[in-house]
Amino acid sequence: MRRLGHAATATLGLGLGMTLGLGLLAPAPAAADAVGDTVTVAGPSGITTSPDGTKVYAASYDAGGLSVIDAATGKVLDLPGVTAPHDVAVSPDGTRAYITASTLKGTVAVMDTTTGSVVAQVKAGAFPQAVAVTPAGDQVWAANFGRGRNSSTVTVIDTKTNQVKTNITVGKHPTAIAFSPDGTTAYVTDADLGGKATGSVAVISTKSRRTTATVQVGRWPTAVAVSPDGTRAYVTDAASGTLAVIDTASRTVTATVAVGTWPTDVALTADGTRAYVTNAESSTVSVVDTTTGTVTDTLDVPRPQAVVVAADATRAWVTSRASDQVTVLDLDAPPAFVTSGLRTGQVARPYTAQVGLTGTDPRFEVTDGRLPAGLVLDPATGEITGTPTTPGQSAFTLTVTATVSGIPATVSADYQIRIDPAPAAAADRPASTTSASPRTNTRLVVWIGTLTLLTASALLWLRLRV
């Protein structure tokens, strides 16, 4: 599991040019999402998490209740009291769970999450499937799939009174609900059971509870998720095996991404950069990069039905009703570090080294030890510069904090930088005692002999003149 936000420490002697396991000295390959442990739950269908992320709630269709999974230990607590539970949503304060009882005389069960008891059963429409709570927590909406050719509805419930406020007619078979981040708009998918017409997404004002627009999307839209900034809605179409991207401003489909066979659910990371799509028929989960609109990974999960992503994007949970299990996905994606390579320095000579982090707004800090005398660290860029003044080996811990995929990441590593002494100056060098080469000695003898001969000749000439 990813432990972003917790320092991971490694030791490295930089002067030796070794590579760090965390990737500080070499590009680190992107860590792929992976399939982790499984938790046994009887016929799990819809799934969500508590606001604090400590619990995972799965509608246990076959057991007739709600299964509460401890996110840390994987232990399961089964809470009975709901007939044919299909989906579950939790209030923003985490005190209430709302579970759809998908029967002909459908209801929404209101469960006290503290006591585990059902405190109310609110009448809904026929075969309610999806349920969602407004961001403010004041309303619960249930999508009633309906029966046969009957016009189907969305039931709106007041959370203070547990009373139905209204029923909104949206089309033949509403399958999923998602709200905009500000809670002003609801997006409801409507499938065409007979396959003769085009499926759609109803855009509904939560204030007036009227449909303000209808966006045509495939034949059998099954799920919808809204980006954190509210600019896009992502809709799975089971009939075509695609994920449609809706521009919420223009209310048009701007792109479609091919995923697996019969996609049934979609969930986004908190920063909206990744979408996870469950493909029931192909037994896979597609990981979609929402920036590029491409599938970056495909994970094998048997007959996946619904998915929820942890708020910190460290894990996701996928239900598989056919195999009575909830699969944990490890969304580990540690930050990638790169550097131009730190090197040994020398006294009195300018020194530069660069350590960089692939992420947003990185901050660098020496949290233990010290840099070599004369060198400083730029906290914004990770550049180490200066002119070393003292030879020796300096050990220090460098801690880097940045935002990677919307999640704060902190990584620490221990380092050593060696500074060599300055080169000896010419005036400080000892005089050479090395004897001249034989060739040099021969030249010297010849030169002295020539000088002696000339001197003798000069003296002889002077004597003759006298």
HUJONOR-V977582 format. One line per field, one symbol per residue. ss: DSSP state (H for helix, E for strand, L for the rest). burial: b if it has 24 or more other C-alpha atoms within 12 Angstrom, else e. A space follows every 50 residues. Layout:
BEGIN
ss: ???
burial: ???
END
This chain:
BEGIN
ss: LLLLLLLLLLELLHHHLLLLLLLLLLLLLLLLLEEEEEEELLLEEEEEEL LLLLEEEEEELLLLEEEEEELLLLLEEEEELLLLEEEEEELLLLLEEEEE ELLLLLEEEEEELLLLEEEEEEELLLLEEEEEELLLLLEEEEEELLLLLL LEEEEEEELLLLEEEEEEEEELEEEEEEELLLLLEEEEEEELLLLLLLLE EEEEELLLLLEEEEEELLLLEEEEEELLLLLEEEEEELLLLEEEEEELLL LEEEEEEELLLLEEEEEELLLLLEEEEEELLLLEEEEEELLLLEEEEEEE LLLLLEEEELLLLLEEEEEEHHHLEEEEEELLLLLEEEELLLLLEELLLE EEEEEEEELEEEEEEEEEELLLLLEEELLLLLEEEEELLLLEEEEEEEEE EEEELLEEEEEEEEEEEEEELLLLLHHHLLLLLLLLLHHHHHHHHHHHHH HHHHHHHHHHHHHHHL
burial: bbebeeebebebbbbeeebbbbbbbbbeeeeebbbeebbbbbbbbbbbbb bebebbbbbbbbbbbbbbbebeebebbbbbbbbbbbbbbbbbebebbbbb bbbeebbbbbbebeebebebbbbbbbbbbbbbbbbebbbbbbbbbbeeee ebbbbbbbbeebbbbbbbbbbbbbbbbbbbeebebbbbbbbbbeeeebbb bbbbebeebbeeebbbbbbbbbbbbbbbebbbbbbbbbbbbbbbbbebee bbbeebbbbbbbbbbbbbbbbbbbbbbbbbbbbbbbbbbbeebbbbbbbb bbbbbbbbbbbbbbbbbbbbbbbbbbbbbbbbbbbbbbbebbbbbbbeee bbbbbbbbbeebbbbbbeeebbbbbbbbbebbbbbebbeebebbbbbbbb bbbbbbbbbbbbbbbbbbbbeeeeeeeeeeeeeeeeeeeeeeeeeeeeee eeeeeeeeeeeeeeee
END
